[in-house]
Amino acid sequence: QVRLEESGGGLVQPGETLTLSCTAFGSMVSHLVMGWYRLVSGKERELVALITSRGTAKYGDPGKGRFIISRDNAGTSVSLQMNSLDPGDTAVYFCAAQRTTRWDYWGKGTQVTGSS
């Protein structure tokens, strides 16, 4: 079993940067693909970014151009640096991890609120 713990959410002013972190606990977590999803009120959950065990990053539409996903050398933690935030980025951000072809594990989520 794998447990994911997120941190770093909060209230931000327009244009500011916020970094979310997620640490995975469990067996062989460095082999997992890890990523971030977000849930905006009234919308479907959407992929923000993911990173493979080898460090290859892919971005969903919300993350393209402004966000950077990275992973520590041990492969157990992933960060999401979110730049130029605006009120449209207000959402609950979830850390997720997959061992095979689907997202098997989820964190509880952390709230990010962009002030207008």
C-alpha positions in Angstrom: 0.0 0.0 0.0 1.1 3.5 -0.7 0.3 6.7 1.2 0.6 10.1 -0.3 0.9 13.3 1.8 0.5 16.7 0.2 1.5 20.1 1.6 1.9 23.6 0.4 -1.6 24.9 -0.4 -2.8 28.3 0.6 -4.0 31.7 -0.4 -2.1 33.5 -3.1 -2.2 36.9 -4.7 -2.4 37.2 -8.5 1.0 36.6 -10.1 2.5 34.9 -7.2 4.2 31.5 -7.1 3.2 28.6 -4.9 4.9 25.2 -4.6 3.1 22.1 -3.7 4.9 19.0 -2.4 3.9 15.4 -2.1 5.7 12.6 -0.4 5.0 8.9 -1.1 5.3 6.3 1.7 5.3 2.6 1.0 6.9 -0.1 -1.1 9.0 0.8 -4.2 7.5 4.3 -4.5 10.5 5.5 -6.5 9.1 3.3 -9.4 5.8 5.0 -9.5 4.6 7.6 -11.9 3.5 10.5 -9.8 1.4 13.5 -10.7 -0.9 16.3 -9.8 -4.6 16.7 -10.6 -6.9 19.5 -9.7 -10.6 19.8 -9.1 -12.1 23.2 -9.8 -15.6 23.7 -8.4 -18.2 22.7 -10.9 -15.7 21.1 -13.3 -14.2 17.6 -13.9 -11.0 16.7 -12.3 -8.1 17.4 -14.7 -4.5 16.4 -15.0 -2.1 19.2 -14.2 1.2 17.4 -14.6 2.9 14.0 -14.2 6.5 12.8 -13.9 7.8 9.3 -14.5 10.3 7.4 -12.4 13.0 8.5 -14.9 12.1 12.2 -14.6 10.1 12.7 -17.8 7.5 15.3 -17.3 4.2 15.8 -19.1 1.7 18.6 -18.6 -2.0 18.8 -18.9 -3.6 22.0 -20.2 -3.7 23.7 -16.7 0.1 23.2 -16.2 1.4 24.0 -19.7 3.7 27.1 -19.7 3.3 28.1 -16.1 3.9 25.1 -13.9 6.9 23.0 -13.3 6.8 19.4 -11.9 10.0 17.9 -10.4 11.0 14.9 -8.4 13.7 14.5 -5.8 16.7 12.2 -6.3 15.3 9.5 -4.1 12.1 9.5 -6.2 9.9 9.6 -3.2 8.7 13.2 -3.4 7.3 15.3 -6.2 6.9 19.1 -6.3 4.7 21.3 -8.4 5.9 24.9 -8.8 3.0 27.0 -9.9 3.9 30.4 -11.3 1.8 33.4 -12.2 -1.2 32.2 -10.3 -4.6 33.7 -10.9 -8.1 33.2 -9.4 -8.8 30.6 -12.1 -6.2 28.3 -10.5 -8.4 28.1 -7.4 -8.9 24.4 -6.8 -8.2 21.4 -4.7 -4.9 19.9 -5.9 -4.5 16.1 -5.5 -1.3 14.2 -5.6 -1.6 10.8 -7.4 0.5 7.9 -8.2 0.3 5.0 -10.6 2.1 1.7 -10.5 0.6 0.3 -13.8 -1.6 2.1 -16.2 -4.1 3.7 -13.9 -3.9 6.1 -11.0 -3.8 3.7 -8.1 -3.2 6.0 -5.2 -4.5 9.4 -4.2 -3.7 12.0 -1.5 -6.4 13.8 0.4 -5.9 17.0 -1.5 -4.7 20.5 -0.6 -6.6 23.7 -1.3 -5.1 26.5 -3.4 -7.1 29.7 -3.5 -6.2 32.5 -5.9 -7.2 35.9 -4.5 -8.9 38.3 -7.0 
